[in-house]
Amino acid sequence: MICAEDEDDPFPVDDDCLSTETFSQETVYRLMGEELRIEQLFGANLGVAAPVWEAALHLCCYFEDQSVEFRGRRVIELGAGTGVVGILAARLGAEVTVTDLPLALPQLQANVSANVPPAGWPSAPPAVLPLCWGEDHLAFPSDWDLVLCADIVYLPETYPLLVETLAHLCKNGAVVYLSSKMRREHRTQSFYEEHLRSRFDVELVLRDDNQNNNIYFTRGRPRPVR
């Protein structure tokens, strides 16, 4: 179940406002029995890292529908933005690392700090770390149980870097879930059909025609570079 306290559109009508003003919006989401307070800081610096994207909420709902177990699992989220997916996993007992570019980390850390459960984190508090795909991924281990990605496939120039990063993180057989709005102008489909399939066996597990959102799944070690 998803419940947002503020149903207003988080984006201003005038796109120029995103580059000239900074404003915040806090929304409450009820997901998998957890209540999360997520602040979105809109402004010139954060850009696409500011909002909670529908693809992230679709992924959380999928986890609930499939009764995905998080307790005791090691989880890393890429391009976490507001951190809603990773924070939910941590609230449900996972040992979580949430990552994004350095400019997004203050918002990410603020949301982690705002969502400490009343009894404390079931496992360790989520780690908030910078990760630039294809550059510093080798500083991260490869022994994850789950790799989570929500609406991070939208810049074609980053697709090879993302695949390289996923291949490193999944060397020991991690399961990957990717939720994406399928934007034709960003060639999102080509990421899954060409780039990701060059290294992984990929399965489409859920298609939402109304939201034009797909959720993909891959399990196991990546294939060698062709």
Backbone bond lengths (Angstrom), bond angles and torsions (degrees), N, CA, C in turn:
res aa  C-N    CA-C-N  psi(-1)  N-CA   C-N-CA  omega(-1)  CA-C   N-CA-C  phi
1 M - - - 1.464 - - 1.515 109.71 -
2 I 1.321 115.53 138.61 1.462 121.68 176.40 1.514 107.54 -117.87
3 C 1.317 116.26 130.97 1.462 120.14 175.97 1.512 108.31 -134.53
4 A 1.323 116.96 117.72 1.464 120.95 177.49 1.514 108.45 -105.82
5 E 1.340 116.09 127.34 1.455 119.79 179.65 1.523 111.85 -68.12
6 D 1.334 116.62 -35.65 1.461 121.82 -177.51 1.506 107.83 -111.75
7 E 1.336 117.11 113.36 1.453 120.91 -176.13 1.514 112.45 -93.48
8 D 1.337 118.14 2.87 1.458 120.37 178.52 1.518 110.21 -64.59
9 D 1.334 115.60 149.17 1.451 120.89 175.26 1.522 108.63 -63.12
10 P 1.343 118.60 124.28 1.463 119.57 -177.21 1.512 113.78 -72.54
11 F 1.335 117.72 -10.54 1.455 120.24 -179.69 1.514 110.11 -100.03
12 P 1.313 118.61 134.76 1.456 120.33 174.59 1.523 110.98 -66.89
13 V 1.342 116.03 152.92 1.465 119.69 179.32 1.516 110.19 -63.59
14 D 1.320 117.07 -40.33 1.457 122.19 179.73 1.523 109.13 -87.17
15 D 1.338 116.89 112.01 1.456 121.10 -178.02 1.524 112.25 -58.91
16 D 1.350 117.03 -26.44 1.453 119.15 -178.74 1.529 111.75 -63.87
17 C 1.339 116.29 -23.69 1.457 119.30 -179.81 1.521 111.81 -62.50
18 L 1.327 115.77 -29.31 1.452 119.14 -178.96 1.521 111.60 -65.79
19 S 1.309 116.89 -25.13 1.456 119.15 -176.99 1.525 112.51 -102.06
20 T 1.343 117.21 -10.48 1.457 118.67 -175.51 1.518 112.94 -113.30
21 E 1.337 118.22 -17.88 1.447 120.84 -177.56 1.526 109.73 -127.55
22 T 1.310 114.55 157.80 1.449 120.77 172.14 1.517 108.14 -124.74
23 F 1.325 116.78 126.03 1.457 120.50 177.59 1.522 108.05 -147.04
24 S 1.324 115.49 155.63 1.454 119.93 -177.58 1.516 110.93 -117.54
25 Q 1.317 114.48 156.87 1.459 121.29 176.92 1.515 108.18 -143.59
26 E 1.315 116.30 126.96 1.460 120.45 176.32 1.523 109.37 -102.95
27 T 1.319 115.67 132.69 1.458 121.78 179.09 1.519 108.73 -128.48
28 V 1.319 116.11 141.15 1.456 121.29 176.57 1.523 108.68 -98.12
29 Y 1.315 116.32 127.78 1.461 122.56 176.03 1.520 109.07 -116.42
30 R 1.322 116.85 135.12 1.452 121.55 174.47 1.517 107.67 -109.78
31 L 1.323 115.24 110.51 1.461 122.40 -171.20 1.521 109.23 -134.50
32 M 1.312 117.30 126.65 1.463 122.68 176.19 1.531 111.67 51.81
33 G 1.326 116.07 38.07 1.445 120.97 178.18 1.513 114.84 81.17
34 E 1.324 117.48 2.80 1.466 122.21 -179.85 1.525 110.08 -110.26
35 E 1.317 116.14 142.77 1.462 121.54 175.45 1.519 109.21 -104.83
36 L 1.322 115.91 117.08 1.462 121.96 -177.75 1.527 109.92 -112.99
37 R 1.333 115.71 133.34 1.461 121.61 173.77 1.527 108.05 -103.79
38 I 1.304 115.37 111.35 1.460 121.06 -173.62 1.519 110.11 -115.57
39 E 1.340 115.84 121.49 1.452 121.31 175.89 1.522 109.45 -93.50
40 Q 1.324 114.90 134.91 1.463 121.73 176.60 1.525 107.62 -115.88
41 L 1.318 115.91 120.71 1.459 121.48 -176.07 1.520 108.60 -105.57
42 F 1.320 116.36 102.63 1.454 121.63 -177.48 1.518 110.47 -90.20
43 G 1.327 115.60 135.01 1.443 119.36 179.19 1.508 111.25 172.87
44 A 1.316 115.11 -171.81 1.462 120.69 -172.80 1.519 112.96 -65.79
45 N 1.328 117.73 -33.93 1.460 120.04 -170.42 1.520 114.25 -80.87
46 L 1.325 116.83 -43.86 1.462 119.46 -171.42 1.524 113.47 -79.91
47 G 1.319 118.07 -35.54 1.457 120.04 179.31 1.519 111.52 57.05
48 V 1.353 116.51 -124.35 1.466 120.74 -174.52 1.520 112.54 -71.69
49 A 1.334 118.66 -10.43 1.467 120.53 177.66 1.524 111.88 -79.68
50 A 1.342 117.96 -10.71 1.460 120.67 -173.69 1.524 114.22 -73.57
51 P 1.344 119.91 -47.86 1.462 118.78 -170.19 1.524 114.26 -88.28
52 V 1.329 114.19 164.45 1.461 121.61 166.17 1.524 106.56 -85.23
53 W 1.310 117.01 112.86 1.457 121.47 -177.67 1.522 110.51 -84.56
54 E 1.332 115.85 150.10 1.465 121.02 -179.44 1.527 111.43 -57.03
55 A 1.318 117.18 -32.98 1.467 119.52 -179.01 1.522 111.59 -61.60
56 A 1.342 117.22 -33.40 1.463 120.20 177.82 1.521 110.75 -67.93
57 L 1.320 116.91 -41.26 1.464 120.33 179.27 1.526 111.00 -69.10
58 H 1.335 117.16 -36.88 1.466 120.59 175.38 1.523 110.51 -59.78
59 L 1.330 116.19 -41.16 1.460 119.66 -179.15 1.524 110.47 -66.11
60 C 1.323 117.36 -41.74 1.465 120.14 178.36 1.532 111.18 -62.90
61 C 1.315 116.37 -41.02 1.470 119.88 178.20 1.528 111.13 -65.51
62 Y 1.321 116.22 -37.80 1.466 119.79 177.11 1.524 110.49 -62.18
63 F 1.313 117.06 -43.43 1.463 120.34 178.03 1.530 111.04 -58.71
64 E 1.329 115.65 -39.67 1.465 118.64 179.07 1.524 110.88 -68.11
65 D 1.325 116.92 -44.98 1.469 120.69 -179.36 1.520 111.57 -61.36
66 Q 1.336 116.64 -36.13 1.460 121.47 -176.57 1.528 112.64 -93.34
67 S 1.323 116.72 1.85 1.476 122.12 -179.07 1.531 111.22 51.58
68 V 1.332 115.46 46.19 1.466 120.41 179.10 1.528 108.94 -65.61
69 E 1.325 116.38 131.49 1.453 122.65 -177.90 1.529 109.92 -91.63
70 F 1.323 116.95 127.09 1.454 121.75 179.38 1.525 112.97 -108.85
71 R 1.306 117.47 -24.30 1.457 120.06 -174.13 1.528 111.09 -58.08
72 G 1.342 114.65 128.19 1.456 120.73 176.84 1.519 115.19 78.83
73 R 1.327 118.82 5.93 1.459 121.07 -177.18 1.530 110.17 -102.97
74 R 1.332 115.39 149.65 1.462 121.47 178.79 1.527 107.97 -94.64
75 V 1.326 115.90 122.07 1.459 122.27 -170.03 1.518 109.74 -127.22
76 I 1.334 116.20 138.16 1.455 121.49 170.39 1.519 108.44 -126.78
77 E 1.339 116.03 135.88 1.457 121.33 175.56 1.520 108.85 -111.31
78 L 1.331 116.07 132.64 1.467 122.06 177.73 1.523 109.57 -98.84
79 G 1.333 115.68 143.34 1.460 119.97 178.81 1.515 111.66 53.96
80 A 1.324 116.71 49.54 1.462 121.37 -167.75 1.525 113.72 -67.75
81 G 1.337 118.67 -25.80 1.466 120.17 178.34 1.518 112.33 63.11
82 T 1.331 116.35 -110.18 1.465 120.87 178.10 1.523 111.96 -78.72
83 G 1.332 117.26 -19.07 1.458 121.18 177.88 1.505 115.68 87.91
84 V 1.335 118.29 10.41 1.462 119.66 -173.23 1.525 112.48 -59.07
85 V 1.337 118.54 -39.89 1.464 120.76 -177.63 1.525 110.72 -70.36
86 G 1.331 116.66 -49.50 1.461 120.21 -178.84 1.519 112.84 -65.40
87 I 1.332 116.56 -39.12 1.464 120.09 178.40 1.524 110.28 -63.61
88 L 1.331 117.02 -41.07 1.463 119.93 176.63 1.525 110.83 -59.71
89 A 1.326 117.15 -45.25 1.461 120.62 179.23 1.523 111.09 -59.98
90 A 1.342 116.72 -40.00 1.465 120.45 179.21 1.522 111.55 -67.92
91 R 1.325 116.81 -39.21 1.467 120.18 177.33 1.524 111.26 -63.17
92 L 1.326 116.31 -25.88 1.465 121.27 -179.07 1.526 112.63 -94.04
93 G 1.339 116.99 9.54 1.448 119.84 170.42 1.504 117.00 106.16
94 A 1.343 118.87 4.26 1.459 120.90 178.34 1.525 110.82 -81.55
95 E 1.321 115.64 155.60 1.463 122.34 169.30 1.519 106.45 -92.00
96 V 1.325 117.46 108.31 1.462 122.26 -163.55 1.523 112.04 -115.02
97 T 1.328 115.01 140.32 1.460 123.15 166.05 1.519 107.50 -119.54
98 V 1.333 116.83 122.93 1.462 120.98 176.57 1.518 108.14 -106.91
99 T 1.331 116.26 135.62 1.463 120.53 -174.06 1.523 110.94 -130.85
100 D 1.314 114.58 153.88 1.460 121.72 173.17 1.523 106.75 -168.73
101 L 1.316 116.33 -177.33 1.456 120.47 174.61 1.526 109.72 -68.12
102 P 1.323 118.36 155.47 1.472 120.77 -174.97 1.519 114.55 -53.71
103 L 1.331 118.26 -36.30 1.468 120.15 -176.42 1.521 112.43 -65.53
104 A 1.340 117.24 -22.73 1.470 120.62 -178.03 1.519 112.94 -89.32
105 L 1.332 117.65 -9.98 1.462 119.97 -171.72 1.530 114.62 -67.10
106 P 1.341 120.56 -36.98 1.473 117.90 178.67 1.530 113.04 -59.65
107 Q 1.336 117.35 -44.42 1.467 120.02 177.01 1.525 110.17 -62.98
108 L 1.309 116.40 -42.27 1.460 121.54 -179.15 1.524 111.09 -62.35
109 Q 1.334 116.32 -45.98 1.463 120.23 179.47 1.524 111.28 -65.47
110 A 1.332 116.79 -38.57 1.464 120.13 178.95 1.522 110.80 -61.63
111 N 1.337 117.34 -40.11 1.462 120.01 179.78 1.523 111.77 -71.39
112 V 1.318 117.14 -35.80 1.470 119.54 174.67 1.526 109.64 -61.60
113 S 1.321 116.75 -46.54 1.458 121.08 -178.31 1.526 112.25 -65.03
114 A 1.339 116.77 -32.02 1.464 120.99 -178.06 1.522 112.67 -78.00
115 N 1.321 117.44 -10.07 1.462 120.10 -173.49 1.520 113.62 -120.12
116 V 1.337 116.20 26.82 1.461 119.69 173.35 1.530 108.39 -64.73
117 P 1.322 119.92 125.30 1.464 120.67 179.47 1.529 111.17 -62.23
118 P 1.322 117.49 153.69 1.475 120.51 -179.49 1.521 113.27 -53.59
119 A 1.328 117.06 -34.87 1.465 121.01 -179.69 1.528 112.28 -95.13
120 G 1.321 117.03 9.33 1.467 120.61 -177.02 1.513 111.18 88.68
121 W 1.322 115.79 166.06 1.466 120.99 -179.61 1.528 109.89 -65.05
122 P 1.337 118.20 134.69 1.467 120.58 179.42 1.526 112.63 -60.12
123 S 1.337 115.99 -34.63 1.464 121.79 175.05 1.534 106.48 -114.24
124 A 1.307 117.82 -138.64 1.465 120.92 176.36 1.527 109.95 -83.04
125 P 1.342 118.16 156.11 1.465 119.38 172.81 1.529 109.92 -60.58
126 P 1.331 118.65 144.92 1.455 120.65 178.69 1.534 111.46 -58.01
127 A 1.316 116.54 135.61 1.465 121.72 173.44 1.522 108.47 -85.16
128 V 1.313 116.69 136.68 1.468 122.79 179.88 1.523 107.59 -113.42
129 L 1.336 116.74 113.20 1.460 120.37 -172.53 1.528 111.57 -135.49
130 P 1.343 117.27 148.68 1.463 120.01 174.52 1.521 110.51 -77.53
131 L 1.323 115.44 141.28 1.464 120.74 175.97 1.517 108.72 -148.15
132 C 1.325 115.61 114.84 1.464 122.56 175.44 1.520 107.26 -102.45
133 W 1.336 116.68 114.08 1.456 121.05 -174.15 1.523 111.49 -56.48
134 G 1.310 114.65 137.84 1.454 120.71 176.27 1.506 114.32 77.02
135 E 1.342 117.80 -0.91 1.464 120.86 -179.07 1.523 112.00 -118.08
136 D 1.349 116.48 -59.04 1.459 118.53 -175.90 1.531 113.08 -114.58
137 H 1.345 116.66 18.32 1.467 119.72 -178.75 1.524 112.52 -64.89
138 L 1.327 117.27 -26.49 1.466 119.86 -179.08 1.519 112.37 -68.58
139 A 1.326 117.43 -13.29 1.463 121.08 175.85 1.528 111.49 -77.78
140 F 1.328 116.69 -7.72 1.461 121.54 -179.03 1.521 109.59 -103.39
141 P 1.344 117.06 149.41 1.467 119.80 179.51 1.530 112.30 -72.07
142 S 1.319 115.65 175.51 1.467 121.76 -178.99 1.525 112.05 -120.57
143 D 1.326 116.94 20.75 1.461 120.38 -174.08 1.523 112.91 -109.73
144 W 1.329 117.24 37.45 1.451 121.62 179.97 1.525 110.60 -78.81
145 D 1.326 115.59 154.64 1.460 120.98 170.34 1.523 110.75 -89.20
146 L 1.338 115.96 -41.22 1.457 121.37 -177.51 1.522 110.06 -134.63
147 V 1.335 115.69 138.54 1.464 122.73 171.03 1.526 106.59 -118.22
148 L 1.323 116.97 124.32 1.466 122.09 -173.93 1.523 110.27 -114.79
149 C 1.328 115.62 135.99 1.466 121.47 -177.24 1.525 108.31 -141.59
150 A 1.323 117.84 122.47 1.457 121.80 -179.28 1.519 110.28 -128.16
151 D 1.324 115.41 112.87 1.471 123.89 177.31 1.517 112.51 54.02
152 I 1.322 115.50 50.37 1.467 119.89 177.40 1.534 111.36 -110.84
153 V 1.335 116.84 4.49 1.467 121.01 -177.07 1.526 108.25 -105.37
154 Y 1.330 117.01 91.62 1.463 119.71 -178.38 1.528 112.96 -151.71
155 L 1.342 118.10 -5.86 1.467 120.88 177.44 1.521 108.55 -120.16
156 P 1.353 118.41 103.65 1.461 120.64 -175.03 1.521 114.24 -54.29
157 E 1.325 117.89 -31.01 1.465 118.99 -179.15 1.524 112.23 -67.87
158 T 1.325 117.36 -17.90 1.469 120.20 179.34 1.527 112.80 -93.28
159 Y 1.324 118.75 -7.30 1.466 120.38 -173.00 1.533 113.05 -60.70
160 P 1.345 119.38 -47.17 1.473 117.80 177.17 1.527 112.37 -62.34
161 L 1.333 117.89 -34.46 1.463 121.30 179.97 1.525 110.93 -68.65
162 L 1.327 116.77 -38.16 1.459 120.52 178.31 1.527 110.66 -66.40
163 V 1.330 116.99 -42.63 1.470 119.83 178.62 1.525 110.44 -63.33
164 E 1.324 116.91 -41.99 1.468 120.63 177.86 1.520 110.99 -60.00
165 T 1.323 116.26 -41.72 1.459 121.04 179.43 1.521 111.12 -66.51
166 L 1.324 117.02 -44.76 1.467 120.72 178.40 1.530 111.20 -61.82
167 A 1.321 116.65 -40.40 1.464 119.89 179.69 1.523 111.24 -60.47
168 H 1.323 116.76 -39.72 1.464 119.79 178.11 1.525 111.29 -68.03
169 L 1.323 116.93 -46.11 1.461 120.61 -176.55 1.529 111.97 -65.78
170 C 1.339 117.00 -24.82 1.468 121.25 -173.91 1.525 113.71 -103.04
171 K 1.307 117.89 13.66 1.468 120.41 -177.16 1.520 113.10 -55.58
172 N 1.327 116.43 -32.16 1.466 120.35 -178.18 1.517 113.22 -99.18
173 G 1.338 116.76 16.21 1.461 119.56 171.16 1.503 116.44 96.47
174 A 1.324 119.04 27.08 1.466 121.21 179.32 1.524 111.25 -63.05
175 V 1.318 115.31 152.46 1.454 123.03 171.28 1.525 108.36 -91.51
176 V 1.342 116.56 135.03 1.465 121.69 -178.63 1.526 109.45 -117.15
177 Y 1.329 115.91 132.20 1.461 121.99 170.36 1.527 107.70 -116.65
178 L 1.335 115.83 129.93 1.455 121.14 178.04 1.522 108.67 -128.44
179 S 1.333 116.28 126.26 1.458 122.21 177.94 1.517 108.20 -115.22
180 S 1.336 116.59 127.93 1.466 119.90 -173.10 1.517 112.17 -141.17
181 K 1.318 114.99 135.04 1.457 120.55 161.38 1.523 106.31 -70.93
182 M 1.347 116.55 128.30 1.462 120.37 -172.63 1.527 110.15 -90.27
183 R 1.327 115.25 85.64 1.459 121.63 -175.15 1.530 110.56 -89.98
184 R 1.310 115.40 118.10 1.469 120.18 -178.96 1.521 111.54 -62.43
185 E 1.351 115.78 -39.40 1.467 119.33 -176.52 1.530 112.11 -67.95
186 H 1.331 117.43 -18.83 1.462 121.10 178.59 1.529 112.32 -104.22
187 R 1.328 115.93 5.74 1.478 122.02 178.04 1.534 111.07 52.97
188 T 1.329 114.74 42.80 1.463 119.42 -179.08 1.520 111.49 -60.52
189 Q 1.339 116.63 -40.13 1.463 120.31 -179.17 1.523 111.14 -59.79
190 S 1.313 116.85 -36.82 1.467 119.60 -178.30 1.519 111.43 -66.27
191 F 1.337 117.78 -28.86 1.456 119.13 176.11 1.517 110.12 -60.47
192 Y 1.327 115.99 -46.92 1.469 119.53 -176.93 1.524 112.46 -75.13
193 E 1.318 117.91 -38.33 1.468 120.56 -174.66 1.518 112.85 -82.88
194 E 1.310 117.67 -27.21 1.463 120.81 -176.60 1.534 111.72 -113.04
195 H 1.311 117.17 -62.78 1.466 120.24 -173.24 1.525 111.88 -66.38
196 L 1.335 117.73 -55.21 1.461 119.88 -175.59 1.526 111.34 -68.20
197 R 1.319 117.91 -39.51 1.468 121.05 -179.15 1.526 112.50 -68.83
198 S 1.311 117.49 -15.86 1.464 119.04 176.87 1.524 111.54 -69.32
199 R 1.340 117.66 -19.78 1.462 121.48 -177.95 1.530 113.86 -123.63
200 F 1.335 117.03 -21.05 1.463 120.63 -173.27 1.523 110.93 -131.23
201 D 1.322 116.00 155.34 1.457 122.03 165.92 1.524 106.62 -86.53
202 V 1.330 116.22 119.24 1.458 121.57 -170.27 1.525 109.81 -114.97
203 E 1.331 116.27 136.08 1.461 121.90 178.79 1.519 109.66 -123.86
204 L 1.340 116.18 129.79 1.461 121.61 171.65 1.523 107.20 -81.30
205 V 1.333 117.22 116.50 1.468 120.25 -175.06 1.518 112.56 -104.74
206 L 1.334 118.26 -17.54 1.464 120.07 178.82 1.519 109.64 -155.71
207 R 1.334 115.29 133.74 1.459 122.05 176.01 1.513 108.71 -124.63
208 D 1.343 117.45 123.65 1.456 122.93 175.49 1.524 107.77 -109.06
209 D 1.338 116.08 103.36 1.462 120.13 -177.16 1.522 111.67 -67.84
210 N 1.324 117.18 -35.05 1.464 119.62 -177.99 1.521 111.68 -63.98
211 Q 1.331 116.51 -40.21 1.466 121.09 -179.19 1.521 112.58 -97.82
212 N 1.340 117.22 -2.41 1.465 121.53 -176.67 1.521 110.54 53.47
213 N 1.332 115.25 46.41 1.466 121.40 -175.73 1.527 109.83 -122.19
214 N 1.323 116.40 133.08 1.462 122.75 176.61 1.521 110.21 -115.93
215 I 1.327 115.50 147.35 1.459 121.57 170.98 1.522 107.81 -119.70
216 Y 1.332 115.38 127.44 1.468 122.60 -177.88 1.523 109.65 -114.74
217 F 1.313 114.04 157.37 1.466 122.10 -176.22 1.517 108.58 -138.42
218 T 1.308 116.70 137.66 1.458 120.22 170.68 1.519 108.15 -142.99
219 R 1.314 115.33 142.35 1.457 120.75 -177.65 1.525 109.08 -128.90
220 G 1.310 115.92 143.70 1.460 119.87 171.07 1.506 113.81 99.04
221 R 1.304 114.31 -178.74 1.463 121.20 -175.41 1.529 110.81 -76.25
222 P 1.334 116.62 141.88 1.452 119.48 177.76 1.522 111.79 -67.69
223 R 1.330 114.98 152.88 1.459 119.96 174.32 1.525 109.97 -74.63
224 P 1.339 118.29 155.78 1.473 120.20 175.74 1.522 111.17 -61.25
225 V 1.313 115.31 158.23 1.473 120.61 177.09 1.521 108.38 -62.36
226 R 1.321 115.23 134.02 1.474 119.82 179.39 1.523 111.00 -75.27
